[in-house]
Structures are given as C-alpha cells and as structure tokens.
Amino acid sequence: PPRATLRLNTRMLVEVEDGFEMALGAVVNLSAAGMLLQTDADLEPGHHVVISIDIDREVEPVAAKAEVVRKADPEREGIDGVGARFLSFAGDSQKRLETILGRAFSIPLDEVRTAS
C-alpha cells in the first residue's frame, strides 16, 4: 500500500545537561505511537524531548514528551533526523492526534489508538 506522509511544523524543547535548548524540525512520518522528525538538532537515542506539533492553526499544538529511539539513516530515508516514540501527552493531545490521524487516513478511531 502507498505510504502516506504528513509534513507538519514542529517545535521541540530539548533538555540538555546545562539547561534547555530549542530546536526546530519537520515531521516526516507521524503515527499515534511516534514520529520520524527531520532536524539538525544533535539528538541521540535515549534523549527525552518535549515536542509541540502544529497540526491545525485553529487549535493549540499537540504536545508530547518523547524519547529518541534512533537516528535517521540519510541514505535510506533521505533526511537527517531522528525517530522518536511518544511517552506521554499533555492534556487532550493524544485524543486530538488520534482523531486527526483517523480523519486523515479514513481509519476508525479504535484502530488508531495505541495501548495505554
């Protein structure tokens, strides 16, 4: 089946040893469990980041804490970036993300939900 890709504006708050650092990125691939993010931020597997994804300018961004699980392979994926899995969501961000993904790909919401 064809792979659908959403490109969204993303802001990350990256915690580093001496404080916080802001980084920008673009979502290359997004699911209810995680995302592939194109960024030039120096992130390594195991880093925890707070991610804010602007999906719809009419509502507040989807906000989540995520763990970097891998670096992207530029030869295979064509980008510099990281893969991250969501650890937790702020407020109703998880429900809004699931709804948006279900609508975008015409998938029933119960098939989009991740195990909690």
Secondary structure, 3 states (H helix, E strand, C coil): CCCCCCCEEEEEEEEECCEEEEEEEEEEEECCCEEEEECCCCCCCCCEEEEEEECCCCCCCEEEEEEEEEECCHHHHCCCEEEEEEEEECCCHHHHHHHHHHHHHCCCHHHHCCCC
